Amino acid sequence: MAGQTNPTLIQIEQALLEKTTPENKGAVQKAVLAGEKVMFDEKTHANMEIVKNTEGVKKNPPQAIAMGVAGLSWLLFMQSKKTMKTEVLIMAGTILLTKAIDFAERGYGIKFDNAMIAQSTKILAEALFNKLGISPEQLSEAIQKGRGEIEAQQQGGQPQGAA
């Protein structure tokens, strides 16, 4: 399969790799390669949701593609015997999502705009966090706590609740 052609998808993939911590970058790249092998290998390609569920993809592309990639990402996580770090799972899953969107654009002529890409990413993240047992409320609380700690550091103080 040739490289991606959608500049937005290319930028997303590059940004994700840049934001991946150095110690996890190799693992993310390995997970993406493994995912691509499953997605595009002749032996397994026909089992992919995007190929099996053509009507679902055409009816609601962000939902169908994101849930298919969530299943693939979870399969990779399970194959790692649950040792794959959360950052690796999320980053690799999101990169695989860009590759699945690219496939849908080129293979089915479905044009993904920025809103559809964002919706797909949100669905994927929610599905993966749900599989990890992290509720949207817990995620929101962690984000708020992190913001508070960053703001406190920037102001030279201690985060709330710190002794």
C-alpha positions in Angstrom: 0.0 0.0 0.0 1.4 3.4 -1.0 1.9 6.2 1.5 -1.0 8.4 2.6 -2.1 11.2 0.4 -4.3 13.3 2.6 -2.1 16.1 4.1 -4.2 16.3 7.3 -3.7 12.6 8.0 0.0 12.9 7.3 0.3 15.9 9.7 -1.6 14.0 12.4 0.7 11.0 12.1 3.8 13.1 12.2 2.5 15.1 15.2 1.7 11.9 17.1 5.2 10.5 16.5 6.7 13.8 17.6 4.6 13.8 20.8 5.4 10.2 21.7 7.9 10.0 24.5 11.3 8.8 23.2 11.2 5.6 25.3 7.9 4.6 23.6 8.6 5.7 20.0 10.0 2.3 18.9 7.1 0.4 20.5 4.6 2.7 18.8 6.3 2.2 15.4 6.4 -1.6 16.0 2.7 -1.7 17.0 1.8 0.4 13.9 3.7 -2.1 11.7 1.9 -5.0 13.3 -1.4 -3.3 12.9 -0.7 -2.5 9.2 0.2 -6.1 8.6 -3.1 -7.2 10.0 -5.0 -4.5 8.1 -3.4 -5.0 4.7 -2.1 -8.5 4.6 -3.9 -10.7 2.0 -4.6 -13.4 4.7 -6.3 -11.0 7.1 -7.5 -8.0 5.1 -10.9 -9.6 4.3 -11.5 -9.9 8.1 -11.2 -6.2 8.7 -14.3 -4.3 9.7 -13.8 -1.8 6.9 -13.9 -4.5 4.3 -16.5 -6.8 5.9 -18.9 -4.0 6.8 -18.9 -1.8 3.6 -22.4 -0.6 4.2 -21.7 0.4 7.8 -18.6 2.3 6.6 -20.6 4.2 4.0 -23.5 4.9 6.4 -21.4 6.2 9.3 -17.7 6.3 8.3 -16.3 7.8 11.6 -18.1 5.3 13.8 -17.4 2.2 11.7 -13.8 3.0 11.1 -13.0 4.0 14.7 -14.6 0.9 16.1 -12.8 -1.3 13.7 -9.5 0.3 14.6 -10.4 0.1 18.3 -10.9 -3.7 17.9 -7.6 -4.0 16.0 -5.7 -1.9 18.6 -7.2 -4.0 21.4 -6.1 -7.2 19.6 -2.6 -5.9 19.5 -2.8 -5.0 23.2 -4.0 -8.5 24.0 -1.3 -10.1 21.9 1.2 -8.1 24.0 -0.3 -10.0 27.0 -1.5 -6.6 28.2 2.1 -5.3 28.6 1.7 -2.6 26.0 1.8 0.8 27.7 -1.3 3.0 27.4 0.6 5.7 25.5 1.7 3.1 22.9 -1.8 1.8 22.6 -3.4 5.2 22.1 -0.7 6.6 19.8 -0.4 3.5 17.7 -4.2 3.2 17.5 -4.6 6.7 16.4 -1.9 6.3 13.7 -3.7 3.2 12.5 -6.9 5.2 12.4 -5.2 7.6 10.0 -4.3 4.7 7.8 -7.8 3.3 7.9 -9.3 6.7 7.0 -6.8 6.9 4.1 -7.9 3.5 3.0 -11.6 4.5 3.1 -10.9 7.7 1.2 -8.9 6.0 -1.6 -10.8 2.7 -1.6 -14.4 3.9 -1.1 -14.1 7.5 -2.2 -15.4 8.7 1.2 -14.0 12.2 1.8 -13.1 12.8 5.5 -13.2 16.4 6.5 -11.6 17.6 9.8 -14.8 17.2 11.7 -15.1 13.5 10.6 -11.4 12.9 11.5 -11.9 14.5 14.9 -15.1 12.5 15.5 -13.3 9.3 14.5 -10.4 10.1 16.9 -12.9 10.8 19.8 -14.8 7.5 19.2 -11.5 5.6 19.1 -10.1 7.1 22.3 -13.4 6.6 24.1 -13.5 3.0 23.0 -9.9 2.3 24.0 -10.3 4.0 27.4 -13.5 2.1 28.0 -11.7 -1.2 27.2 -9.0 -0.2 29.7 -11.7 0.5 32.3 -11.2 4.3 32.3 -14.6 6.1 32.4 -15.0 9.5 30.7 -15.5 11.0 34.2 -12.2 9.6 35.4 -10.4 10.8 32.3 -11.9 14.3 32.7 -10.9 14.4 36.4 -7.3 13.4 35.5 -7.1 16.1 32.8 -8.4 18.7 35.3 -6.0 17.5 37.9 -3.1 17.7 35.4 -4.1 21.2 34.4 -4.2 22.3 38.0 -0.7 20.9 38.6 0.7 22.6 35.5 -0.8 25.9 36.5 0.5 25.6 40.0 4.0 24.8 38.8 3.9 27.8 36.4 2.9 30.0 39.3 5.6 28.6 41.5 3.2 27.0 43.9 2.3 23.5 44.8 -0.6 21.7 43.2 -3.8 21.6 45.1 -3.9 18.8 47.6 -0.1 18.6 47.8 1.4 18.9 51.3 
